[in-house]
């Protein structure tokens, strides 16, 4: 079921309503009670993939992962003076 956006022309109150496509549109404003509510046109909600590592760990090919390892700088073994752990 989609979520519809509404706005009251009388008081400017905006709200969303989760309802079936066959349900009648809301006509009465829940804020001021006047019957001057109109449904807003929304662009559909896109799919959002959030979280660090989603793309890197879930769907990358093994050839990409091995190429990414080769691009990393060499790790410090503690014998260089510019590294925090160096001597």
Buried (B, 14 or more C-beta within 10 A) or exposed (E): EEEBEBBBEEBEBEBEBEBEEEEEEBEEBEBEEBEBBEEEEEEEEEEEEEEEEEEEEEEEEEEEEEEEEEEEEEEEEEEEEEEEEEE
